[in-house]
Amino acid sequence: MQKMVLMVVLAGLVSVGCTLDRQRRAAVWMEHEFAALDWTAKHGTAENFDKALEQRIRVVERWRQMKAEEPSLSEESLDQLLAVSDKGFMREYVWTYLHRDGWRGPDNLDLERFDAWREDALDDHDPHPPTMDGE
């Protein structure tokens, strides 16, 4: 039920006064919220590493699907997130950019290699979803 309500609300927001680019961006980030709802239904409401990882993986999957359908699509933060996934650094990314106090550290993070790679690849990266007005 929560997922349906969120879909209706977000669909309404997207259709009222948003450009096509903003609609696409909203569609990708809606997947982030759907993942959160799915996680909560399966595991409860606690914020943790695995939930944040699942949310970002779902965003990447949706963006990859959209780019496959329309290769000219480009959005810097989503393209950067796609590069993170392609390099196999999603776990390191979530830990580095989204870590919260109280999270238990996942095993086998290659933070040294990720830090070296992200120095150039994620310059000025903003890991947070954009607002509806694109700012």
N, C-alpha and C positions, 0 to 999 in steps of 0.2 A: 504494500500500500504506500509506504514512504517513497519508494522508487517512482511509482506512478505520479504521486503528487509533485515530486521534484521535477520529473519530466515535463509535466504540464506547466508548472511555474517557469522553468527555464525556457521552454519552447515559447511561451508568451513573451518573456523578456527579449529573446533573440529576435522574434518577429516584429517587435515594435521599435522602429527607428534604428535598427542596426544595419550596417553595411554588410555585404556578403562576406568580406574578410572577417568581420567581427562574428558573424554567424558561424563561420568555419572554426574560428578560435574557440568560441563558446561550445561548439559540438565536441571538440577535443577535450576541453576541460570538464565538460559534463561527465565524461568517462571517469574522471578523477572522483567525482562525487558518487557515481554509481558504484565504483569499487569500494568506497567507504561504506556505503549502505550494505553492499553484499558482505563485506567483512564483518560489520556489526551484526548482521543477521546470523552469521555462522559462528562468530567468536566472541561476541560481546562488544562493549563500547570502548575498551581500553585503547588508548593511543600507544602504538609501539612500532618498532622497526619494520616488522613483517607487514603491517597494515600500510605504512608509508611506502614500502617497496612495491607492494601490490598495486597501489594507486598509481605510482609512476610507470610501472610496467604497462598498465592498462592505457595510460595516456600515450605512451610510445606506440603501442599496438594500433591504437586508433589513428594516430598521426601517420604511421607507416601505411595503413590502409588508404587513408585519404590521399597521400602522395602517390601511391600506386595508381589510383584512379585519375589523378590530376598531377602529373610530375612537376608542373610549373609552380605548384604551391611552395611558398617559402615563408617561414616565420622564425626569426633567429633563435628564440629560446627553445622552441620545439625541435628545430633542426639540431641544436646543440644536444638536447636530450636524446635525440635519435643517435647522434654520434657516440654519446656515452654508452648507450645500449649496444651499438655495433662494436665498440671496443671491449665490451664485457665488464664495464665498470658500474653497473646499476647499483649494486650493493654499496660500493664505496661512495658513490654519488649521494645516495640517501643518507648514509652515515655522516658524510661531510657537510652536506648542505641542509639537512632536515633534522638532524639529531636533536633530541629533547632529553632533558634531565630525566633520569629514571629508566631510560631504555637500557636493556641489557645488550652488551656489545656482541655482534655476530662474530662467528669464527672466521678465520682465514681471509680477512680483508687485506688487500694489497694497497694500502694507503700511500706508501712511498711511490709506487709506480703511478698510481692515480694522480697524486699531487704533481708529479713531473709532467704528466700528460695534460692535465687541466690548466696548467700555467698559461699555455698558449690557446688551447682549444676552447676554454670556457672563460676567456677574458671578459670581464664585465657581465657575467651570466647572472640572471635573476631567476632563482628557482621557484618563485611564487607565481601562481596563476595570475594573469592580468585581470584587471577590473573590466566590467562590461563596457566602460567608455574607452578602453584600450590604453589607459594610462598605467 
